[in-house]
Amino acid sequence: MTVIRLGIIGAGAMARHHIQQILKQTDTTQITAICEPNKENYHKAAELFERAGHPVPPCEPDFDKFLKKYAKHIDAGFIITPHNQHFPQAKALLEAGKDVLVEKPMVMNAKEAKRLIKVRDKSGRVLAVAFNGSMSPTVRKAAEMLRSGEMGAVLTVSANVWQEWEQFTRGQWRQDPKISGGGFMFDTGAHLLNTVADVLGEPFTEVAAFIDKRQTKVDILTVAIARTASGALITIHGCGAAPVTDSDVKVFCENGVIQLGVWGDYLKVQMRGEPHLKPVNLPPSLGVWETFVRVLRGEIENPSPAENGLRMIQLWDAIKKSAKRGGEPVEI
């Protein structure tokens, strides 16, 4: 089958993580060019190609020039840049006729998300958000179990994510709200918000929240309660000043309990009458890029479309609005 020619937009630490994985998939993908304004980031990315024994792709620091120079030589773009660059870059790639995978959060706000969906629809191209959870077998299985009715109605959800985020993002763009759009809950916490929304598969109708910035410019600690259209009650907890990283989402249903990680890293189920949670054995996740490749080849439906990005941001916007009002409930 045809190898996908890929343009990598951004070559920072997260981008280099993705590049390492993509370099193992040369039967499906060829990284043709890179857009990265920081010379040190590009050199570090180049070292990954050299160690893997692959030619180092050329770099164009300016995105507009990159698109003019390499649009004819790429089939898709993978955007792994600061959050405020996602919308203009994804829009330009779609309008150039390219399929797009964009790191989370998809864009900065709901207005941008709706505009981008319109651009996608007009272009006819594929747009996906790199949510590890939505693209994992575990989240897809959990969603399937809830949709099938075997678990009964969802009663409550307890969703938690914690990380040493404030400490390792000090002095970086992630703590600049003009660039990042938010702090821990909009960055790492985006996985939590998306996984909960994806598994439940229904709109949130009401949210009340509190945020603690802990002497920074962005959210570090966030707690929220929410209600869905069916009446399920949700608690959301994000701690960006923890000494370790982990997550835990429990969905309490009429017939049992589902537990999973926000990155799709595990799934456990306990049905009525069973003594404890049992792991559900599933194939390992292919990762976001290889999953996207399968979408492009028509082998699977897009498990993380732009609608996921919009839904996650609408929930985040409501959390911010409620927190600004001192925890007053906000309707979505």
Long-range contacts (C-beta under 8 A, 24 or more apart in sequence): 1-28, 1-297, 3-27, 3-28, 3-29, 3-30, 4-28, 4-29, 4-30, 4-75, 4-76, 4-293, 4-296, 5-30, 5-32, 5-73, 5-74, 5-75, 5-76, 6-30, 6-31, 6-32, 6-74, 6-75, 6-76, 6-77, 6-78, 7-31, 7-32, 7-33, 7-34, 7-35, 7-66, 7-70, 7-73, 7-74, 7-76, 7-77, 7-78, 7-93, 7-98, 8-33, 8-34, 8-35, 8-36, 8-45, 8-57, 8-77, 8-78, 8-80, 9-34, 9-35, 9-63, 9-66, 9-77, 9-78, 9-79, 9-80, 9-81, 9-89, 9-93, 10-35, 10-36, 10-41, 10-79, 10-80, 10-81, 10-85, 11-36, 11-38, 11-41, 11-42, 11-44, 11-45, 11-59, 11-80, 12-36, 12-38, 12-41, 12-80, 12-81, 14-80, 14-103, 15-41, 15-45, 15-80, 16-41, 16-44, 16-45, 16-48, 18-78, 18-80, 18-288, 18-289, 19-45, 19-48, 19-49, 20-48, 21-287, 21-289, 21-290, 22-289, 23-48, 23-49, 23-52, 23-54, 25-289, 25-290, 25-293, 26-54, 28-290, 28-293, 29-289, 29-293, 31-57, 32-57, 32-70, 32-73, 32-74, 33-57, 33-58, 33-59, 33-60, 33-66, 33-69, 33-70, 33-73, 33-74, 34-58, 34-59, 34-60, 35-59, 35-60, 35-61, 35-62, 35-63, 35-66, 36-61, 37-61, 37-62, 63-89, 63-92, 64-92, 67-92, 67-93, 67-96, 71-96, 71-97, 71-98, 74-98, 75-99, 76-100, 76-101, 76-292, 76-296, 77-101, 78-102, 78-130, 78-289, 79-103, 82-173, 82-179, 82-180, 83-107, 83-108, 83-179, 83-180, 83-181, 83-186, 84-108, 84-178, 84-179, 84-180, 84-181, 87-112, 87-115, 87-116, 90-116, 90-119, 90-127, 91-115, 91-116, 91-119, 94-119, 94-120, 94-123, 94-125, 94-127, 95-119, 95-123, 97-123, 97-125, 98-125, 99-125, 99-126, 99-127, 99-296, 100-125, 100-126, 100-127, 100-128, 101-128, 101-129, 101-130, 101-288, 101-289, 101-292, 102-127, 102-128, 102-129, 102-130, 102-309, 103-129, 103-130, 104-129, 104-130, 104-131, 104-190, 104-191, 104-194, 104-309, 104-312, 105-129, 105-181, 105-182, 105-186, 105-187, 105-190, 105-309, 105-312, 105-313, 105-316, 106-306, 106-308, 106-309, 106-310, 106-312, 106-313, 107-309, 107-313, 108-181, 109-181, 109-313, 109-317, 110-310, 110-313, 110-314, 110-317, 113-306, 113-309, 113-310, 113-313, 113-314, 114-310, 116-306, 116-309, 117-306, 117-307, 117-310, 120-306, 126-292, 126-295, 126-296, 126-302, 127-305, 127-306, 128-292, 128-295, 128-302, 128-303, 128-304, 128-305, 128-306, 129-194, 129-304, 129-305, 129-306, 129-308, 129-309, 130-288, 130-292, 130-304, 131-190, 131-191, 131-194, 131-195, 131-198, 131-288, 131-304, 131-308, 132-191, 132-263, 132-264, 132-285, 132-287, 132-288, 133-191, 133-194, 133-195, 133-198, 133-261, 133-262, 133-263, 133-264, 134-194, 134-195, 134-198, 134-264, 134-303, 134-304, 134-308, 135-264, 135-285, 135-286, 135-287, 135-288, 135-291, 135-292, 135-303, 135-304, 136-263, 136-264, 136-265, 136-285, 137-264, 137-282, 137-283, 137-284, 137-285, 138-260, 138-261, 138-264, 138-265, 138-266, 138-267, 138-280, 138-282, 138-285, 139-195, 139-198, 139-199, 139-260, 139-264, 139-267, 140-303, 141-267, 141-280, 141-282, 142-199, 142-251, 142-258, 142-260, 142-267, 143-198, 143-199, 143-201, 145-258, 145-269, 146-199, 146-200, 146-201, 146-251, 146-253, 146-258, 147-201, 150-255, 151-251, 151-253, 151-254, 151-255, 151-256, 151-258, 152-253, 152-254, 152-255, 152-256, 153-230, 153-232, 153-253, 153-254, 154-200, 154-228, 154-230, 154-232, 154-251, 154-252, 154-253, 155-232, 155-233, 155-252, 155-253, 155-254, 156-232, 156-233, 156-234, 156-235, 156-252, 157-196, 157-200, 157-232, 157-233, 157-234, 157-235, 157-249, 157-250, 157-251, 157-252, 158-235, 158-237, 158-248, 158-249, 158-250, 158-252, 159-192, 159-195, 159-196, 159-234, 159-235, 159-236, 159-237, 159-248, 159-249, 159-250, 159-262, 160-192, 160-237, 160-238, 160-239, 160-247, 160-248, 160-249, 161-188, 161-189, 161-191, 161-192, 161-237, 161-238, 161-239, 161-246, 161-247, 161-248, 161-262, 162-238, 162-239, 162-240, 162-242, 162-244, 162-245, 162-246, 162-247, 163-188, 163-239, 163-240, 163-242, 163-244, 163-245, 164-241, 164-242, 164-243, 164-244, 164-245, 165-220, 165-240, 165-241, 166-214, 166-216, 166-220, 166-240, 166-241, 167-241, 174-218, 175-216, 175-217, 175-218, 176-217, 176-218, 177-217, 177-218, 180-218, 182-218, 182-219, 182-316, 182-320, 183-213, 183-216, 183-217, 183-218, 183-219, 183-220, 183-240, 184-218, 184-219, 184-220, 184-221, 184-222, 184-238, 184-239, 184-240, 185-211, 185-219, 185-222, 185-238, 185-240, 185-316, 185-319, 186-218, 186-219, 186-316, 188-238, 188-240, 189-222, 189-238, 189-240, 190-312, 190-316, 191-247, 191-262, 191-263, 192-236, 192-238, 192-247, 192-249, 192-262, 193-236, 193-312, 193-315, 193-316, 194-262, 194-308, 194-311, 194-312, 195-249, 195-260, 195-262, 195-263, 195-264, 196-234, 196-236, 196-249, 196-262, 197-308, 197-311, 197-312, 197-315, 198-304, 198-308, 199-249, 199-251, 199-258, 199-260, 200-228, 200-232, 200-251, 202-228, 202-229, 202-230, 202-232, 203-228, 203-229, 203-311, 203-332, 204-228, 204-229, 204-234, 204-314, 204-315, 204-318, 204-332, 205-229, 205-331, 205-332, 206-329, 206-330, 206-331, 206-332, 207-315, 207-318, 207-319, 207-322, 207-329, 207-330, 207-332, 208-322, 208-327, 208-328, 208-329, 208-330, 209-236, 209-318, 209-319, 209-320, 209-322, 209-323, 209-327, 210-323, 210-327, 211-319, 211-320, 211-323, 214-241, 219-320, 219-323, 222-319, 222-323, 224-319, 224-322, 226-315, 236-319
